[in-house]
């Protein structure tokens, strides 16, 4: 069976999360440098049997585009071109970074581990994916 991959794109780092094969649960996978994201996706799509990619779409509180939204749309376009066999979706990612910060703070991790820059990106991607999975069930 296939899995779904979520992307929390940033100009420097990008968080990735992966679903289970039943598309019920989201798991933070890793954070990669954004400049090597497409190379990483090529490996993951085959290795993990990805059938779908969900990309977090950054929005402001009033639902207007944020400063990074055009970059995310360029990423979406590049992914569609490189992986025409996959279903690609955008999902509003407002508040995911805040929620990820709260989850990390409450996790019981040591302060040094909580301060890893990529951790919030990975957790944000997992939150985006879990939100997406829950919308599919309805």
N, CA, C and O of each residue as an XYZ file, in Angstrom:
552
protein
N       0.839     -1.182      0.000
C       0.000      0.000      0.000
C       0.883      1.244      0.000
O       2.074      1.183      0.307
N       0.281      2.355     -0.347
C       1.027      3.598     -0.488
C       0.951      4.447      0.781
O       0.178      4.170      1.699
N       1.776      5.486      0.797
C       1.809      6.429      1.912
C       1.625      7.841      1.376
O       1.740      8.094      0.177
N       1.337      8.745      2.292
C       1.193     10.160      1.956
C       2.322     10.913      2.633
O       2.643     10.655      3.793
N       2.922     11.840      1.910
C       4.012     12.655      2.420
C       3.523     14.080      2.598
O       2.812     14.601      1.738
N       3.894     14.723      3.709
C       3.567     16.128      3.936
C       4.850     16.940      3.939
O       5.905     16.481      4.375
N       4.723     18.161      3.439
C       5.865     19.069      3.343
C       5.515     20.379      4.032
O       4.503     21.006      3.720
N       6.368     20.787      4.976
C       6.295     22.119      5.579
C       7.503     22.877      5.047
O       8.597     22.799      5.605
N       7.287     23.614      3.959
C       8.376     24.254      3.228
C       8.834     25.538      3.897
O       8.028     26.352      4.349
N      10.145     25.697      3.947
C      10.768     26.934      4.384
C      11.895     27.258      3.424
O      12.397     26.376      2.728
N      12.292     28.505      3.384
C      13.339     28.897      2.441
C      14.676     28.221      2.754
O      15.451     27.941      1.839
N      14.956     27.958      4.032
C      16.206     27.295      4.420
C      16.017     25.811      4.678
O      16.781     24.985      4.178
N      14.990     25.471      5.465
C      14.741     24.080      5.868
C      13.307     23.707      5.540
O      12.411     24.550      5.501
N      13.120     22.409      5.304
C      11.792     21.884      5.001
C      11.540     20.649      5.859
O      12.338     19.712      5.880
N      10.411     20.671      6.567
C      10.021     19.532      7.381
C       9.219     18.537      6.559
O       8.418     18.918      5.706
N       9.446     17.259      6.827
C       8.750     16.193      6.115
C       8.084     15.259      7.118
O       8.638     14.967      8.178
N       6.896     14.800      6.768
C       6.176     13.822      7.586
C       5.586     12.775      6.657
O       5.337     13.034      5.480
N       5.368     11.594      7.207
C       4.902     10.461      6.414
C       3.734      9.794      7.116
O       3.709      9.693      8.342
N       2.769      9.340      6.333
C       1.639      8.608      6.906
C       1.976      7.124      6.994
O       2.958      6.655      6.418
N       1.148      6.407      7.720
C       1.214      4.952      7.668
C       0.518      4.502      6.381
O      -0.032      5.328      5.654
N       0.539      3.221      6.103
C      -0.046      2.716      4.856
C      -1.571      2.777      4.839
O      -2.174      2.775      3.766
N      -2.194      2.831      5.998
C      -3.652      2.934      6.052
C      -4.137      4.383      6.029
O      -5.340      4.644      6.043
N      -3.199      5.310      5.993
C      -3.493      6.743      5.952
C      -4.271      7.210      7.176
O      -5.184      8.030      7.077
N      -3.887      6.668      8.335
C      -4.552      7.037      9.585
C      -3.701      7.944     10.464
O      -4.224      8.826     11.146
N      -2.386      7.723     10.447
C      -1.492      8.427     11.363
C      -0.377      9.141     10.616
O       0.088      8.685      9.572
N       0.041     10.274     11.177
C       1.160     11.038     10.633
C       2.353     10.917     11.563
O       2.213     10.985     12.784
N       3.518     10.739     10.979
C       4.760     10.621     11.730
C       5.776     11.613     11.183
O       6.024     11.652      9.978
N       6.361     12.412     12.062
C       7.423     13.299     11.626
C       8.563     12.462     11.072
O       8.973     11.486     11.700
N       9.072     12.821      9.926
C      10.125     12.035      9.280
C      11.493     12.674      9.496
O      12.371     12.084     10.126
N      11.665     13.877      8.973
C      12.943     14.571      9.107
C      12.821     15.977      8.547
O      11.803     16.368      7.976
N      13.901     16.717      8.736
C      14.025     18.050      8.154
C      15.218     18.011      7.212
O      16.273     17.473      7.547
N      15.035     18.590      6.029
C      16.121     18.642      5.051
C      16.347     20.082      4.627
O      15.460     20.926      4.752
N      17.531     20.349      4.130
C      17.794     21.665      3.562
C      16.924     21.807      2.319
O      16.837     20.891      1.501
N      16.283     22.961      2.187
C      15.352     23.157      1.075
C      16.020     23.046     -0.285
O      15.379     22.664     -1.264
N      17.295     23.376     -0.351
C      17.980     23.322     -1.644
C      18.152     21.885     -2.163
O      18.384     21.687     -3.355
N      18.041     20.895     -1.287
C      18.145     19.497     -1.746
C      16.805     18.759     -1.666
O      16.758     17.533     -1.771
N      15.729     19.507     -1.480
C      14.406     18.898     -1.300
C      14.007     17.999     -2.466
O      13.551     16.878     -2.239
N      14.164     18.454     -3.697
C      13.726     17.644     -4.839
C      14.509     16.332     -4.920
O      13.935     15.294     -5.250
N      15.801     16.365     -4.625
C      16.586     15.125     -4.612
C      16.058     14.180     -3.540
O      15.954     12.974     -3.764
N      15.728     14.729     -2.383
C      15.188     13.919     -1.285
C      13.833     13.325     -1.678
O      13.551     12.166     -1.377
N      13.003     14.115     -2.345
C      11.681     13.623     -2.764
C      11.813     12.469     -3.750
O      11.043     11.510     -3.689
N      12.776     12.554     -4.653
C      12.961     11.477     -5.629
C      13.257     10.150     -4.928
O      12.770      9.101     -5.349
N      14.046     10.198     -3.873
C      14.366      8.992     -3.111
C      13.138      8.516     -2.334
O      12.793      7.335     -2.367
N      12.487      9.444     -1.637
C      11.362      9.075     -0.773
C      10.166      8.536     -1.548
O       9.532      7.576     -1.111
N       9.851      9.135     -2.683
C       8.681      8.700     -3.459
C       8.800      7.228     -3.823
O       7.826      6.478     -3.751
N       9.985      6.828     -4.210
C      10.176      5.417     -4.573
C      10.303      4.522     -3.338
O       9.632      3.496     -3.232
N      11.160      4.919     -2.419
C      11.435      4.085     -1.240
C      10.200      3.856     -0.384
O       9.969      2.741      0.086
N       9.403      4.901     -0.176
C       8.243      4.818      0.717
C       6.928      4.572     -0.024
O       5.868      4.522      0.601
N       6.986      4.421     -1.334
C       5.781      4.189     -2.149
C       4.746      5.295     -1.919
O       3.597      5.032     -1.565
N       5.180      6.517     -2.126
C       4.328      7.693     -1.937
C       3.323      7.777     -3.088
O       3.698      7.649     -4.254
N       2.059      7.991     -2.760
C       1.027      8.158     -3.785
C       0.492      9.587     -3.805
O      -0.172     10.002     -4.755
N       0.790     10.328     -2.748
C       0.204     11.652     -2.592
C       1.140     12.530     -1.767
O       1.815     12.054     -0.854
N       1.170     13.821     -2.106
C       1.957     14.791     -1.346
C       1.052     15.944     -0.943
O       0.304     16.482     -1.759
N       1.134     16.314      0.331
C       0.389     17.455      0.868
C       1.408     18.520      1.237
O       2.359     18.262      1.975
N       1.200     19.708      0.718
C       2.119     20.812      0.974
C       1.400     21.846      1.830
O       0.293     22.271      1.502
N       2.026     22.244      2.918
C       1.462     23.294      3.757
C       1.452     24.609      3.005
O       2.475     25.033      2.466
N       0.289     25.258      2.967
C       0.146     26.537      2.276
C       0.084     27.653      3.320
O      -0.894     27.762      4.060
N       1.131     28.478      3.377
C       1.170     29.528      4.396
C       0.164     30.639      4.110
O       0.096     31.171      3.001
N      -0.604     30.971      5.123
C      -1.606     32.035      5.024
C      -1.482     32.953      6.237
O      -1.017     32.540      7.299
N      -1.902     34.191      6.062
C      -1.980     35.129      7.184
C      -3.294     34.888      7.911
O      -4.136     34.118      7.450
N      -3.463     35.546      9.042
C      -4.691     35.381      9.826
C      -5.949     35.712      9.028
O      -6.996     35.097      9.225
N      -5.840     36.691      8.123
C      -7.008     37.080      7.323
C      -7.172     36.216      6.070
O      -7.968     36.547      5.192
N      -6.438     35.128      5.985
C      -6.478     34.155      4.884
C      -5.790     34.632      3.608
O      -5.850     33.949      2.586
N      -5.141     35.785      3.649
C      -4.381     36.239      2.485
C      -3.042     35.504      2.444
O      -2.610     34.911      3.433
N      -2.402     35.556      1.290
C      -1.110     34.893      1.131
C      -0.046     35.544      2.009
O      -0.057     36.755      2.228
N       0.867     34.725      2.506
C       1.999     35.251      3.262
C       3.146     35.532      2.288
O       3.013     35.304      1.085
N       4.258     36.022      2.804
C       5.402     36.338      1.954
C       6.014     35.096      1.293
O       6.664     35.211      0.254
N       5.814     33.922      1.878
C       6.424     32.702      1.331
C       5.466     31.901      0.431
O       5.887     30.945     -0.219
N       4.202     32.281      0.393
C       3.213     31.541     -0.405
C       3.618     31.406     -1.877
O       3.465     30.321     -2.437
N       4.126     32.457     -2.527
C       4.545     32.273     -3.931
C       5.624     31.198     -4.091
O       5.624     30.470     -5.084
N       6.538     31.091     -3.128
C       7.568     30.056     -3.181
C       6.943     28.662     -3.059
O       7.378     27.719     -3.721
N       5.931     28.543     -2.217
C       5.252     27.254     -2.044
C       4.531     26.869     -3.330
O       4.511     25.695     -3.700
N       3.950     27.827     -4.000
C       3.264     27.527     -5.270
C       4.264     27.111     -6.354
O       3.962     26.261     -7.193
N       5.462     27.720     -6.329
C       6.511     27.286     -7.257
C       6.945     25.858     -6.948
O       7.184     25.062     -7.857
N       7.046     25.541     -5.665
C       7.370     24.174     -5.261
C       6.296     23.201     -5.738
O       6.607     22.141     -6.281
N       5.048     23.564     -5.536
C       3.937     22.711     -5.991
C       4.050     22.442     -7.490
O       3.880     21.308     -7.937
N       4.334     23.478     -8.253
C       4.468     23.348     -9.702
C       5.628     22.404    -10.059
O       5.496     21.555    -10.940
N       6.750     22.564     -9.371
C       7.918     21.711     -9.637
C       7.630     20.250     -9.278
O       8.051     19.340     -9.992
N       6.925     20.032     -8.191
C       6.582     18.664     -7.797
C       5.626     18.041     -8.807
O       5.785     16.877     -9.175
N       4.636     18.806     -9.258
C       3.707     18.291    -10.275
C       4.449     17.892    -11.548
O       4.125     16.886    -12.179
N       5.449     18.695    -11.916
C       6.214     18.422    -13.133
C       7.098     17.184    -12.959
O       7.197     16.361    -13.869
N       7.741     17.047    -11.796
C       8.655     15.935    -11.553
C       7.952     14.629    -11.194
O       8.497     13.544    -11.397
N       6.731     14.745    -10.657
C       6.003     13.556    -10.201
C       4.554     13.611    -10.710
O       3.627     13.727     -9.909
N       4.354     13.529    -12.013
C       2.998     13.663    -12.566
C       2.042     12.554    -12.126
O       0.825     12.708    -12.235
N       2.579     11.445    -11.633
C       1.749     10.322    -11.196
C       1.138     10.541     -9.809
O       0.240      9.800     -9.409
N       1.609     11.538     -9.082
C       1.155     11.757     -7.703
C       0.025     12.767     -7.622
O      -0.066     13.689     -8.432
N      -0.823     12.580     -6.641
C      -1.841     13.562     -6.308
C      -1.176     14.593     -5.400
O      -0.559     14.228     -4.400
N      -1.296     15.872     -5.736
C      -0.667     16.942     -4.958
C      -1.773     17.844     -4.418
O      -2.656     18.274     -5.160
N      -1.715     18.125     -3.114
C      -2.711     18.989     -2.479
C      -2.014     20.053     -1.645
O      -0.916     19.843     -1.129
N      -2.671     21.195     -1.525
C      -2.227     22.249     -0.621
C      -3.171     22.268      0.568
O      -4.372     22.045      0.416
N      -2.631     22.533      1.753
C      -3.457     22.598      2.959
C      -3.039     23.814      3.778
O      -1.856     24.020      4.048
N      -4.014     24.604      4.164
C      -3.774     25.787      4.982
C      -2.978     25.381      6.220
O      -3.393     24.499      6.973
N      -1.838     26.026      6.422
C      -0.975     25.643      7.532
C      -0.921     26.688      8.641
O      -0.004     26.675      9.462
N      -1.901     27.592      8.671
C      -1.901     28.587      9.747
C      -1.856     27.907     11.104
O      -2.540     26.910     11.334
N      -1.064     28.442     11.981
C      -0.925     28.011     13.381
C      -0.136     26.718     13.568
O       0.072     26.312     14.712
N       0.314     26.053     12.506
C       1.016     24.790     12.728
C       2.337     24.994     13.458
O       2.709     24.169     14.293
N       3.051     26.069     13.162
C       4.315     26.307     13.860
C       4.078     26.575     15.342
O       4.836     26.105     16.190
N       3.038     27.321     15.650
C       2.691     27.574     17.058
C       2.307     26.265     17.747
O       2.760     25.983     18.856
N       1.472     25.473     17.082
C       1.065     24.192     17.664
C       2.273     23.278     17.844
O       2.380     22.576     18.850
N       3.182     23.285     16.870
C       4.383     22.457     16.970
C       5.232     22.900     18.161
O       5.780     22.059     18.874
N       5.344     24.188     18.379
C       6.115     24.702     19.525
C       5.523     24.220     20.838
O       6.254     23.834     21.751
N       4.196     24.241     20.935
C       3.524     23.790     22.152
C       3.765     22.289     22.363
O       4.088     21.857     23.470
N       3.607     21.514     21.311
C       3.821     20.063     21.398
C       5.251     19.764     21.848
O       5.472     18.918     22.714
N       6.205     20.455     21.261
C       7.608     20.234     21.604
C       7.868     20.620     23.057
O       8.560     19.902     23.779
N       7.316     21.746     23.481
C       7.510     22.200     24.863
C       6.936     21.206     25.864
O       7.489     21.022     26.949
N       5.835     20.571     25.502
C       5.170     19.632     26.410
C       5.694     18.199     26.272
O       5.228     17.299     26.971
N       6.644     17.989     25.389
C       7.087     16.632     25.075
C       7.975     15.992     26.126
O       8.134     14.772     26.153
N       8.542     16.798     26.976
C       9.456     16.249     27.970
C      10.887     16.144     27.475
O      11.752     15.631     28.183
N      11.144     16.624     26.266
C      12.512     16.612     25.750
C      13.385     17.559     26.554
O      12.905     18.550     27.104
N      14.658     17.249     26.616
C      15.603     18.148     27.260
C      15.649     19.457     26.480
O      15.396     19.478     25.275
N      15.972     20.539     27.165
C      15.981     21.851     26.530
C      16.869     21.873     25.288
O      16.493     22.459     24.273
N      18.026     21.249     25.354
C      18.938     21.216     24.213
C      18.277     20.555     23.000
O      18.420     21.035     21.876
N      17.561     19.465     23.225
C      16.877     18.768     22.138
C      15.705     19.581     21.592
O      15.445     19.566     20.389
N      14.990     20.295     22.481
C      13.849     21.111     22.047
C      14.291     22.275     21.172
O      13.497     22.787     20.384
N      15.539     22.700     21.298
C      16.018     23.870     20.566
C      16.580     23.535     19.189
O      17.050     24.430     18.487
N      16.542     22.292     18.794
C      17.002     21.931     17.452
C      16.141     22.654     16.424
O      14.914     22.553     16.450
N      16.779     23.373     15.533
C      16.038     24.205     14.579
C      15.097     23.406     13.681
O      13.999     23.868     13.370
N      15.509     22.234     13.269
C      14.685     21.454     12.355
C      13.513     20.743     13.004
O      12.590     20.312     12.314
N      13.538     20.614     14.318
C      12.487     19.864     15.008
C      11.115     20.481     14.787
O      10.147     19.762     14.539
N      11.018     21.793     14.875
C       9.718     22.446     14.696
C       9.184     22.232     13.282
O       7.973     22.113     13.092
N      10.077     22.180     12.283
C       9.654     21.949     10.896
C       9.100     20.540     10.710
O       8.098     20.346     10.022
N       9.753     19.564     11.322
C       9.290     18.174     11.223
C       7.947     18.002     11.930
O       7.041     17.362     11.398
N       7.821     18.569     13.120
C       6.562     18.466     13.868
C       5.452     19.213     13.129
O       4.315     18.742     13.088
N       5.766     20.359     12.552
C       4.767     21.106     11.769
C       4.270     20.279     10.586
O       3.074     20.261     10.293
N       5.193     19.593      9.906
C       4.795     18.739      8.782
C       3.874     17.621      9.256
O       2.911     17.275      8.572
N       4.167     17.055     10.429
C       3.306     15.993     10.974
C       1.916     16.535     11.305
O       0.917     15.847     11.093
N       1.846     17.748     11.817
C       0.545     18.360     12.128
C      -0.237     18.617     10.843
O      -1.439     18.359     10.782
N       0.441     19.123      9.822
C      -0.213     19.351      8.518
C      -0.782     18.033      7.993
O      -1.926     17.978      7.540
N       0.019     16.985      8.057
C      -0.416     15.692      7.530
C      -1.566     15.112      8.351
O      -2.524     14.588      7.783
N      -1.483     15.199      9.668
C      -2.573     14.663     10.495
C      -3.875     15.421     10.224
O      -4.941     14.809     10.159
N      -3.798     16.745     10.066
C      -4.985     17.528      9.707
C      -5.562     17.056      8.375
O      -6.775     16.906      8.230
N      -4.679     16.826      7.411
C      -5.120     16.358      6.106
C      -5.785     14.991      6.190
O      -6.839     14.767      5.595
N      -5.170     14.087      6.924
C      -5.721     12.739      7.068
C      -7.099     12.783      7.714
O      -7.990     12.022      7.336
N      -7.274     13.666      8.680
C      -8.577     13.777      9.352
C      -9.646     14.346      8.426
O     -10.816     13.983      8.553
N      -9.278     15.226      7.501
C     -10.269     15.774      6.568
C     -10.706     14.715      5.565
O     -11.824     14.774      5.054
N      -9.842     13.750      5.277
C     -10.176     12.687      4.326
C     -11.190     11.705      4.897
O     -11.958     11.098      4.150
N     -11.196     11.548      6.205
C     -12.067     10.566      6.860
C     -13.523     11.008      6.830
O     -14.427     10.173      6.783
N     -13.750     12.301      6.856
C     -15.132     12.823      6.933
C     -15.980     12.485      5.756
O     -17.150     12.866      5.709
